[in-house]
Amino acid sequence: MTKVTIGLDVGGAHLKVARVEDGRVVSVHQIPCPLWEGLNRLDQALQDAATIIEGHSVCAITMTGELTEIFESREAGVLAIVQRLRERLQGELRIFMGLKGFAAPQAAIGDPLSVASANFIATAELVARLRPKSLLIDMGSTTTDIIACDRPLGLTDAERLQTGELVYTGLTRTSVASIANRAPLAGQWQSLARDGFATMADVRRILGDLPDDVDQHPTADGRGKTQEESLARFARGFGRDAEMRHLPTWQVSAAYVSERQLRSIHDGALQVLSRPRGEVRSVVLAGIGASHAEKIADRLQLPAYAFGTLVDASDDQREWATRCAPAVAVALLLHK
C-alpha cells in the first residue's frame, strides 16, 4: 500500500503543499492565502489543495503565518492555525516544532513558540543530510533565509534578524521604498517617495526577469500586471509619470533597486559565513527567487544546487519543490 505524506507550510501570504508517495515527491503547489484577510482564506486554500491532500496517511505541518497581523501575538497565531487545521483536515496531523521534531497537535499547542516560524529548520535539517556543509539561501516572496545548515545559530525570527540568517526582503511582495530611498534616473540621483506605490514584482517585470507563475497577489494599486502598468507604479515613487518609450532609462533605475536588494542578501550571507569554526562548500538554492539567489553563490565563488535536484522528485515537480522547500522538507523528514 502506498504511503502518502503531505507537507504543509502555512505562510501569511501562501499555502505551500507537497505530496510525497513512498518517499518520492510527486506534486508540489503554492496557493495564494492572504491570511491577513482572515482564517477563512486558509479554509479556501485548503479547499483548493484538496486534490493534492486527499488519501494521505499523515500530514506534516509547519508555519510562518502566526506572524500575520490578525493575531494579537505569535502564540495566539500558532494556536489559531493549529486549531483550524485540526478542524479542516482529516487523518493524523504532526506539527513541526523545530529542534524538538514533530509532535501531535495537543503537544504543539502546549509549546507554541517552538512551532512559530520553524519552517527554515526543516529545510536546513534535510539539506544537512543530503549535502553537508551547505549554505541554504531560500528567497521567498517576502523574506530570505540564509542558513549554514550544519550549524544554524538563531532559532527565532528575532534572533535571526540579528545573526543575518533572516533578511526581510523577498522576490515579489517587498515594497521598493523599503529597499532604496533614492535611485539614479537619467543621469541624476532622484529621491524616492517612501510609500508603497510599487513592489519588487513591478521591478522584476520592468527588467523582464519575473517568472509568469510566481506573483500570485494583487498589485499595490489593484491594477494589472503588464510591464507598462508596473512601470507606471514604479515611476510614481519618483514623483513622475512614465512612458514606455523611455523604458531603457527606467530599467537602469530598476536594476539599481534590484542590486540594492541583492546586496542586502549578500551582506546577510557574509555575516553568516563570518562565524568562526564554520565550513561551507556549496550553496543550496530555494524559494521562488532561487535563480536570483544563485547570483549570491556566484559572488561567493561557491557551487550552487537547486533544492529540487537534491530530493527524489518527478522531473516536472523539481522546480516547484525548489520553490516550496519547507513543505517538501517536512513531508520528507516525517516520511522517513
PEQUIQUI-V964254 format. One record per residue. RES is the residue in one letter. SS is DSSP state (~ for helix, > for strand, _ for the rest). PHI is phi in whole degrees, -180 to 180 (none if undefined). OMEGA is omega in radians with two decimals (* if undefined). Layout:
res=RES ss=SS phi=PHI omega=OMEGA
res=RES ss=SS phi=PHI omega=OMEGA
This chain:
res=M ss=_ phi=none omega=-3.12
res=T ss=_ phi=-68 omega=3.06
res=K ss=_ phi=-92 omega=-3.09
res=V ss=> phi=-115 omega=3.08
res=T ss=> phi=-117 omega=3.11
res=I ss=> phi=-105 omega=3.02
res=G ss=> phi=-108 omega=3.11
res=L ss=> phi=-121 omega=3.01
res=D ss=> phi=-117 omega=-3.05
res=V ss=> phi=-91 omega=3.14
res=G ss=_ phi=-98 omega=3.11
res=G ss=_ phi=-79 omega=-3.11
res=A ss=_ phi=-119 omega=-3.09
res=H ss=> phi=-141 omega=2.88
res=L ss=> phi=-106 omega=3.13
res=K ss=> phi=-108 omega=-3.00
res=V ss=> phi=-129 omega=3.08
res=A ss=> phi=-127 omega=3.09
res=R ss=> phi=-112 omega=3.14
res=V ss=> phi=-118 omega=3.11
res=E ss=> phi=-119 omega=-3.12
res=D ss=_ phi=51 omega=3.06
res=G ss=_ phi=85 omega=-3.11
res=R ss=> phi=-112 omega=3.12
res=V ss=> phi=-77 omega=-3.05
res=V ss=> phi=-111 omega=-3.13
res=S ss=> phi=-158 omega=3.10
res=V ss=> phi=-139 omega=3.14
res=H ss=> phi=-140 omega=2.97
res=Q ss=> phi=-115 omega=-3.05
res=I ss=> phi=-119 omega=3.10
res=P ss=> phi=-57 omega=-3.12
res=C ss=_ phi=-151 omega=-3.13
res=P ss=_ phi=-72 omega=-2.99
res=L ss=~ phi=-63 omega=3.13
res=W ss=~ phi=-65 omega=3.11
res=E ss=~ phi=-90 omega=3.10
res=G ss=_ phi=130 omega=-3.11
res=L ss=_ phi=-67 omega=3.08
res=N ss=~ phi=-63 omega=3.07
res=R ss=~ phi=-68 omega=3.05
res=L ss=~ phi=-67 omega=3.08
res=D ss=~ phi=-57 omega=-3.12
res=Q ss=~ phi=-65 omega=-3.14
res=A ss=~ phi=-64 omega=3.10
res=L ss=~ phi=-63 omega=3.09
res=Q ss=~ phi=-64 omega=3.11
res=D ss=~ phi=-65 omega=-3.12
res=A ss=_ phi=-92 omega=-2.99
res=A ss=~ phi=-56 omega=-3.09
res=T ss=~ phi=-70 omega=3.09
res=I ss=~ phi=-80 omega=-3.03
res=I ss=~ phi=-80 omega=-2.97
res=E ss=_ phi=-57 omega=3.07
res=G ss=_ phi=73 omega=-3.09
res=H ss=_ phi=-80 omega=3.05
res=S ss=_ phi=-86 omega=-3.10
res=V ss=> phi=-156 omega=-3.12
res=C ss=> phi=-119 omega=3.10
res=A ss=> phi=-99 omega=-2.96
res=I ss=> phi=-127 omega=2.96
res=T ss=> phi=-133 omega=-3.02
res=M ss=> phi=-160 omega=2.87
res=T ss=_ phi=-133 omega=-3.05
res=G ss=~ phi=-65 omega=-3.14
res=E ss=~ phi=-65 omega=3.11
res=L ss=~ phi=-78 omega=-3.08
res=T ss=_ phi=-60 omega=-2.99
res=E ss=_ phi=-69 omega=3.09
res=I ss=_ phi=-72 omega=3.14
res=F ss=_ phi=-99 omega=-3.09
res=E ss=_ phi=-73 omega=3.10
res=S ss=_ phi=-157 omega=3.09
res=R ss=~ phi=-64 omega=3.11
res=E ss=~ phi=-60 omega=3.13
res=A ss=~ phi=-62 omega=3.12
res=G ss=~ phi=-65 omega=3.10
res=V ss=~ phi=-60 omega=-3.11
res=L ss=~ phi=-61 omega=-3.12
res=A ss=~ phi=-66 omega=-3.11
res=I ss=~ phi=-69 omega=3.12
res=V ss=~ phi=-61 omega=-3.14
res=Q ss=~ phi=-63 omega=3.14
res=R ss=~ phi=-65 omega=3.13
res=L ss=~ phi=-67 omega=3.09
res=R ss=~ phi=-63 omega=-3.12
res=E ss=~ phi=-76 omega=-2.98
res=R ss=~ phi=-99 omega=-3.07
res=L ss=_ phi=-109 omega=3.08
res=Q ss=_ phi=-91 omega=3.03
res=G ss=_ phi=82 omega=-3.06
res=E ss=> phi=-77 omega=3.07
res=L ss=> phi=-115 omega=3.07
res=R ss=> phi=-128 omega=-3.06
res=I ss=> phi=-99 omega=3.14
res=F ss=> phi=-80 omega=-3.08
res=M ss=_ phi=-120 omega=3.07
res=G ss=~ phi=66 omega=-3.10
res=L ss=~ phi=-64 omega=3.13
res=K ss=~ phi=-86 omega=3.08
res=G ss=_ phi=80 omega=-3.08
res=F ss=> phi=-99 omega=3.11
res=A ss=> phi=-146 omega=3.05
res=A ss=_ phi=-68 omega=-3.12
res=P ss=~ phi=-53 omega=-3.11
res=Q ss=~ phi=-64 omega=3.10
res=A ss=~ phi=-68 omega=3.13
res=A ss=~ phi=-65 omega=3.11
res=I ss=~ phi=-62 omega=3.12
res=G ss=_ phi=-77 omega=-3.13
res=D ss=_ phi=-143 omega=-2.99
res=P ss=~ phi=-64 omega=-3.09
res=L ss=~ phi=-72 omega=3.03
res=S ss=~ phi=-76 omega=3.13
res=V ss=~ phi=-84 omega=-2.99
res=A ss=_ phi=-60 omega=3.01
res=S ss=_ phi=48 omega=-3.14
res=A ss=_ phi=-99 omega=-3.03
res=N ss=~ phi=-62 omega=-3.13
res=F ss=~ phi=-65 omega=-3.14
res=I ss=~ phi=-66 omega=3.12
res=A ss=~ phi=-62 omega=3.13
res=T ss=~ phi=-63 omega=-3.13
res=A ss=~ phi=-63 omega=-3.13
res=E ss=~ phi=-63 omega=3.13
res=L ss=~ phi=-68 omega=3.12
res=V ss=~ phi=-62 omega=3.13
res=A ss=~ phi=-60 omega=3.11
res=R ss=~ phi=-77 omega=-3.01
res=L ss=~ phi=-85 omega=3.12
res=R ss=_ phi=-147 omega=-3.13
res=P ss=_ phi=-59 omega=3.12
res=K ss=_ phi=60 omega=3.13
res=S ss=> phi=-114 omega=2.99
res=L ss=> phi=-101 omega=3.10
res=L ss=> phi=-87 omega=2.97
res=I ss=> phi=-122 omega=-3.10
res=D ss=> phi=-112 omega=-3.12
res=M ss=> phi=-99 omega=3.14
res=G ss=_ phi=-96 omega=-3.13
res=S ss=_ phi=-74 omega=-2.99
res=T ss=_ phi=-123 omega=-3.06
res=T ss=_ phi=-135 omega=3.07
res=T ss=> phi=-130 omega=3.05
res=D ss=> phi=-95 omega=3.11
res=I ss=> phi=-131 omega=-2.96
res=I ss=> phi=-127 omega=2.91
res=A ss=> phi=-77 omega=-2.85
res=C ss=_ phi=-63 omega=3.12
res=D ss=_ phi=-75 omega=-3.06
res=R ss=_ phi=-144 omega=3.04
res=P ss=_ phi=-61 omega=-3.10
res=L ss=_ phi=-105 omega=-3.13
res=G ss=_ phi=-80 omega=3.12
res=L ss=_ phi=-111 omega=3.11
res=T ss=_ phi=-118 omega=3.10
res=D ss=~ phi=-60 omega=-3.13
res=A ss=~ phi=-61 omega=3.13
res=E ss=~ phi=-67 omega=-3.06
res=R ss=~ phi=-72 omega=3.02
res=L ss=~ phi=-67 omega=3.08
res=Q ss=~ phi=-83 omega=-3.02
res=T ss=~ phi=-88 omega=-3.09
res=G ss=_ phi=89 omega=-3.08
res=E ss=_ phi=-79 omega=3.06
res=L ss=> phi=-131 omega=3.06
res=V ss=> phi=-113 omega=-3.02
res=Y ss=_ phi=-82 omega=3.07
res=T ss=_ phi=-150 omega=-3.07
res=G ss=_ phi=-140 omega=-2.97
res=L ss=_ phi=-67 omega=-2.97
res=T ss=_ phi=-125 omega=-2.91
res=R ss=_ phi=-87 omega=-3.09
res=T ss=_ phi=-69 omega=3.12
res=S ss=> phi=-72 omega=3.08
res=V ss=~ phi=-58 omega=-3.08
res=A ss=~ phi=-66 omega=3.11
res=S ss=~ phi=-84 omega=-3.10
res=I ss=_ phi=-103 omega=-3.08
res=A ss=_ phi=-143 omega=3.02
res=N ss=_ phi=-107 omega=2.99
res=R ss=> phi=-157 omega=3.12
res=A ss=> phi=-157 omega=3.09
res=P ss=> phi=-74 omega=3.09
res=L ss=> phi=-149 omega=3.07
res=A ss=_ phi=52 omega=3.03
res=G ss=_ phi=87 omega=3.12
res=Q ss=> phi=-133 omega=3.01
res=W ss=> phi=-83 omega=-3.09
res=Q ss=> phi=-119 omega=3.03
res=S ss=> phi=-68 omega=-3.11
res=L ss=_ phi=-108 omega=3.03
res=A ss=_ phi=-69 omega=-3.13
res=R ss=_ phi=-88 omega=-3.11
res=D ss=_ phi=-141 omega=-3.04
res=G ss=_ phi=-92 omega=-3.12
res=F ss=_ phi=-69 omega=-3.03
res=A ss=_ phi=-138 omega=3.10
res=T ss=> phi=-118 omega=3.11
res=M ss=~ phi=-68 omega=3.02
res=A ss=~ phi=-63 omega=3.09
res=D ss=~ phi=-65 omega=3.12
res=V ss=~ phi=-57 omega=-3.07
res=R ss=~ phi=-73 omega=3.04
res=R ss=~ phi=-68 omega=3.10
res=I ss=~ phi=-61 omega=-3.13
res=L ss=~ phi=-83 omega=3.12
res=G ss=_ phi=77 omega=-3.12
res=D ss=_ phi=-124 omega=3.07
res=L ss=_ phi=-103 omega=3.07
res=P ss=_ phi=-57 omega=-3.03
res=D ss=_ phi=-66 omega=-2.91
res=D ss=_ phi=-110 omega=-3.06
res=V ss=_ phi=-110 omega=-3.13
res=D ss=_ phi=-93 omega=-2.95
res=Q ss=_ phi=-106 omega=-3.10
res=H ss=_ phi=-118 omega=3.12
res=P ss=_ phi=-61 omega=3.11
res=T ss=_ phi=-76 omega=-3.08
res=A ss=_ phi=-62 omega=-3.12
res=D ss=_ phi=-105 omega=3.12
res=G ss=_ phi=78 omega=3.12
res=R ss=_ phi=-89 omega=-2.97
res=G ss=_ phi=-78 omega=-3.03
res=K ss=_ phi=-121 omega=3.03
res=T ss=_ phi=-79 omega=3.09
res=Q ss=~ phi=-62 omega=-3.13
res=E ss=~ phi=-64 omega=3.14
res=E ss=~ phi=-69 omega=3.06
res=S ss=~ phi=-64 omega=3.13
res=L ss=~ phi=-63 omega=3.13
res=A ss=~ phi=-62 omega=3.12
res=R ss=~ phi=-67 omega=-3.13
res=F ss=~ phi=-61 omega=-3.11
res=A ss=~ phi=-65 omega=3.13
res=R ss=~ phi=-58 omega=3.10
res=G ss=_ phi=-68 omega=3.06
res=F ss=_ phi=-92 omega=-3.07
res=G ss=_ phi=73 omega=-3.03
res=R ss=_ phi=-132 omega=2.90
res=D ss=_ phi=-99 omega=-3.08
res=A ss=_ phi=-124 omega=3.03
res=E ss=_ phi=-125 omega=-3.09
res=M ss=~ phi=-62 omega=-3.14
res=R ss=~ phi=-68 omega=3.08
res=H ss=~ phi=-103 omega=-3.07
res=L ss=~ phi=-53 omega=-3.12
res=P ss=~ phi=-57 omega=3.11
res=T ss=~ phi=-66 omega=3.14
res=W ss=~ phi=-68 omega=3.13
res=Q ss=~ phi=-64 omega=3.06
res=V ss=~ phi=-64 omega=3.10
res=S ss=~ phi=-63 omega=3.13
res=A ss=~ phi=-64 omega=3.12
res=A ss=~ phi=-64 omega=3.10
res=Y ss=~ phi=-64 omega=3.13
res=V ss=~ phi=-62 omega=3.11
res=S ss=~ phi=-60 omega=3.13
res=E ss=~ phi=-66 omega=3.10
res=R ss=~ phi=-61 omega=3.10
res=Q ss=~ phi=-66 omega=3.14
res=L ss=~ phi=-61 omega=3.14
res=R ss=~ phi=-63 omega=3.13
res=S ss=~ phi=-66 omega=3.09
res=I ss=~ phi=-72 omega=3.09
res=H ss=~ phi=-60 omega=3.11
res=D ss=~ phi=-61 omega=3.09
res=G ss=~ phi=-62 omega=3.12
res=A ss=~ phi=-63 omega=3.12
res=L ss=~ phi=-65 omega=3.09
res=Q ss=~ phi=-63 omega=3.12
res=V ss=~ phi=-63 omega=-3.10
res=L ss=~ phi=-71 omega=-3.11
res=S ss=_ phi=-76 omega=3.13
res=R ss=_ phi=-65 omega=-3.13
res=P ss=_ phi=-69 omega=3.06
res=R ss=_ phi=63 omega=3.06
res=G ss=_ phi=-112 omega=3.11
res=E ss=_ phi=-133 omega=3.11
res=V ss=_ phi=-125 omega=-3.09
res=R ss=_ phi=-112 omega=-3.12
res=S ss=> phi=-156 omega=3.09
res=V ss=> phi=-117 omega=3.02
res=V ss=> phi=-107 omega=-3.04
res=L ss=> phi=-100 omega=3.12
res=A ss=> phi=-148 omega=3.12
res=G ss=_ phi=89 omega=-3.14
res=I ss=_ phi=-69 omega=3.10
res=G ss=_ phi=-100 omega=-3.08
res=A ss=~ phi=-57 omega=-3.12
res=S ss=~ phi=-67 omega=3.08
res=H ss=~ phi=-76 omega=3.10
res=A ss=~ phi=-63 omega=3.12
res=E ss=~ phi=-62 omega=3.10
res=K ss=~ phi=-64 omega=3.10
res=I ss=~ phi=-67 omega=3.10
res=A ss=~ phi=-59 omega=3.11
res=D ss=~ phi=-61 omega=-3.12
res=R ss=~ phi=-67 omega=3.12
res=L ss=~ phi=-82 omega=-3.12
res=Q ss=_ phi=58 omega=3.11
res=L ss=_ phi=-123 omega=3.07
res=P ss=> phi=-65 omega=-3.08
res=A ss=> phi=-120 omega=3.14
res=Y ss=> phi=-134 omega=3.05
res=A ss=> phi=-71 omega=-3.13
res=F ss=~ phi=-52 omega=-3.08
res=G ss=~ phi=-64 omega=3.11
res=T ss=~ phi=-83 omega=-3.09
res=L ss=_ phi=-91 omega=-3.06
res=V ss=_ phi=-107 omega=3.06
res=D ss=_ phi=-78 omega=-3.08
res=A ss=> phi=-143 omega=3.00
res=S ss=_ phi=-60 omega=-3.07
res=D ss=~ phi=-56 omega=-3.09
res=D ss=~ phi=-79 omega=-3.13
res=Q ss=~ phi=-112 omega=-3.04
res=R ss=~ phi=-65 omega=-3.13
res=E ss=~ phi=-63 omega=3.14
res=W ss=~ phi=-74 omega=3.01
res=A ss=~ phi=-63 omega=3.06
res=T ss=~ phi=-64 omega=-3.08
res=R ss=~ phi=-69 omega=-3.09
res=C ss=_ phi=-118 omega=-3.00
res=A ss=~ phi=-54 omega=-3.11
res=P ss=~ phi=-62 omega=3.11
res=A ss=~ phi=-65 omega=3.09
res=V ss=~ phi=-65 omega=-3.07
res=A ss=~ phi=-64 omega=-3.12
res=V ss=~ phi=-65 omega=3.11
res=A ss=~ phi=-64 omega=-3.12
res=L ss=~ phi=-71 omega=3.13
res=L ss=~ phi=-63 omega=3.13
res=L ss=~ phi=-74 omega=-3.10
res=H ss=~ phi=-60 omega=-3.11
res=K ss=_ phi=-73 omega=*
